[in-house]
Amino acid sequence: MNHGGYTANLDQHVTVFIIGMRINKWWAVHKWLPVFMAMPKMIRELYTQKEYGFLSMQSYFGLRTTLMVQYWRSNEELIAYARDTTHLKAWKDFNRKTRHNDAVGIYHETYNVGPGSYECVYRNMPIFGLANAVGNQKITPDMNTAKKRLHS
């Protein structure tokens, strides 16, 4: 746990990738469980193969919807991974299994952000989120407001 306030290192480009799934029909476990089970293998691969450009992630599970926030070094590396064998196989399997299946849905959003276009603050938190991906620093008087962090 870090006591006090800290922020992420705010001087670099980062790609934020949000991905998840929604269970539309709980009772159709045989249709949505394979989709859910495809992600852990890819995440293990990303954590062990740093050359892909993957930095960090957090997962959240709701009643029907999962959400995973991933941080990448660049959009180019994220796209290259999407074309990689493990992901491509999972994507092809998903499309084959869900072509005529509305029991599960998936989504993703990609954001490319550069220095001066993002800020964050964490107080009394373990290293988390973007700070976990790109490093963290103590908040100093010259960056003690969101406005100051956005212009640092």
C-alpha positions as CSV (number, residue, x, y, z in Angstrom):
1,M,0.0,0.0,0.0
2,N,1.3,3.5,-0.9
3,H,0.3,6.0,1.8
4,G,-0.5,9.5,0.5
5,G,-0.9,10.4,-3.1
6,Y,0.8,9.3,-6.2
7,T,0.2,9.5,-10.0
8,A,1.4,7.6,-13.0
9,N,4.5,8.7,-14.9
10,L,2.7,11.2,-17.2
11,D,5.4,11.6,-19.9
12,Q,4.7,8.7,-22.3
13,H,2.3,7.4,-24.9
14,V,0.1,4.5,-23.9
15,T,-2.6,2.5,-25.6
16,V,-5.6,1.7,-23.4
17,F,-7.6,-1.4,-24.5
18,I,-10.9,-2.2,-22.9
19,I,-12.3,-5.6,-23.7
20,G,-15.0,-7.8,-22.3
21,M,-18.1,-9.9,-22.7
22,R,-21.7,-9.9,-21.8
23,I,-23.7,-13.0,-20.9
24,N,-27.1,-12.5,-22.6
25,K,-28.5,-15.9,-21.7
26,W,-27.3,-17.3,-18.3
27,W,-28.9,-20.7,-19.0
28,A,-26.8,-21.2,-22.2
29,V,-23.6,-21.9,-20.2
30,H,-22.3,-24.2,-23.0
31,K,-22.4,-21.2,-25.4
32,W,-20.8,-18.5,-23.2
33,L,-18.4,-20.5,-21.1
34,P,-16.0,-21.3,-24.0
35,V,-15.8,-17.5,-24.8
36,F,-15.0,-16.7,-21.1
37,M,-12.4,-19.5,-20.9
38,A,-10.5,-18.2,-24.0
39,M,-9.1,-15.1,-22.2
40,P,-7.0,-16.6,-19.4
41,K,-4.7,-18.4,-21.9
42,M,-4.1,-15.1,-23.8
43,I,-3.4,-13.2,-20.6
44,R,-0.9,-15.8,-19.4
45,E,0.8,-15.5,-22.7
46,L,0.9,-11.7,-22.6
47,Y,2.4,-11.6,-19.1
48,T,5.2,-14.0,-20.1
49,Q,5.9,-12.7,-23.6
50,K,6.8,-9.0,-22.9
51,E,7.9,-8.5,-26.5
52,Y,4.2,-8.1,-27.5
53,G,4.1,-4.7,-25.8
54,F,1.5,-5.6,-23.2
55,L,2.2,-3.6,-19.9
56,S,-0.5,-4.4,-17.4
57,M,-4.3,-5.1,-16.9
58,Q,-7.1,-5.3,-14.4
59,S,-10.3,-7.3,-14.6
60,Y,-13.8,-6.7,-13.3
61,F,-16.7,-9.0,-13.1
62,G,-20.3,-7.9,-12.9
63,L,-23.5,-9.8,-12.9
64,R,-23.6,-10.2,-16.6
65,T,-20.7,-8.2,-18.0
66,T,-16.9,-8.6,-17.6
67,L,-14.5,-5.8,-18.2
68,M,-10.8,-5.9,-18.6
69,V,-8.7,-2.8,-18.9
70,Q,-5.3,-3.4,-20.6
71,Y,-2.4,-1.1,-21.1
72,W,-0.1,-1.4,-24.1
73,R,3.1,0.3,-25.2
74,S,1.5,1.1,-28.6
75,N,-1.4,0.6,-30.8
76,E,0.9,-1.1,-33.4
77,E,1.9,-3.7,-30.8
78,L,-1.7,-4.3,-29.8
79,I,-2.7,-4.8,-33.5
80,A,0.2,-7.1,-34.1
81,Y,-0.9,-9.2,-31.1
82,A,-4.4,-9.4,-32.5
83,R,-2.9,-11.0,-35.6
84,D,-0.8,-13.4,-33.5
85,T,-1.6,-17.1,-33.5
86,T,-3.1,-17.4,-30.0
87,H,-5.4,-14.5,-30.4
88,L,-6.3,-15.2,-34.0
89,K,-7.3,-18.9,-33.1
90,A,-9.5,-17.6,-30.2
91,W,-11.1,-15.0,-32.5
92,K,-11.8,-17.6,-35.2
93,D,-13.2,-20.1,-32.6
94,F,-15.4,-17.3,-31.1
95,N,-16.8,-16.4,-34.6
96,R,-17.5,-20.0,-35.4
97,K,-19.2,-20.7,-32.1
98,T,-21.2,-17.5,-31.9
99,R,-22.1,-16.9,-35.6
100,H,-25.7,-17.9,-34.9
101,N,-25.6,-17.5,-31.1
102,D,-26.9,-14.5,-29.2
103,A,-26.2,-16.0,-25.8
104,V,-23.0,-14.1,-25.4
105,G,-21.6,-10.8,-26.8
106,I,-18.2,-9.3,-26.8
107,Y,-16.9,-5.7,-27.1
108,H,-13.7,-3.8,-27.1
109,E,-12.6,-0.1,-27.2
110,T,-9.1,1.2,-28.0
111,Y,-7.7,4.6,-26.9
112,N,-4.3,6.0,-27.8
113,V,-3.2,8.7,-25.4
114,G,-0.1,10.8,-25.3
115,P,1.6,13.0,-22.7
116,G,-0.6,15.9,-21.6
117,S,-3.8,14.2,-22.5
118,Y,-4.3,12.1,-19.4
119,E,-3.9,12.4,-15.7
120,C,-4.6,10.2,-12.7
121,V,-4.4,10.2,-9.0
122,Y,-4.3,7.4,-6.4
123,R,-4.5,7.9,-2.7
124,N,-3.7,5.2,-0.1
125,M,-3.8,2.6,-2.8
126,P,-1.5,-0.2,-3.9
127,I,0.1,0.5,-7.3
128,F,-2.9,0.3,-9.6
129,G,-4.2,1.0,-13.1
130,L,-2.0,3.2,-15.4
131,A,0.6,3.7,-12.6
132,N,1.0,-0.1,-12.5
133,A,1.6,-0.1,-16.3
134,V,4.0,2.8,-16.8
135,G,5.4,3.5,-13.3
136,N,4.4,5.8,-10.5
137,Q,5.6,8.9,-8.8
138,K,4.7,10.8,-5.7
139,I,2.5,13.8,-6.1
140,T,4.5,17.0,-5.5
141,P,3.2,20.6,-5.1
142,D,3.7,21.3,-8.8
143,M,1.3,18.4,-9.7
144,N,-1.2,18.5,-6.9
145,T,-4.2,19.2,-9.1
146,A,-5.7,17.5,-12.2
147,K,-5.0,20.7,-14.2
148,K,-1.3,20.7,-13.2
149,R,-0.9,17.0,-14.0
150,L,-2.5,17.5,-17.5
151,H,0.0,20.2,-18.3
152,S,3.1,18.7,-16.7
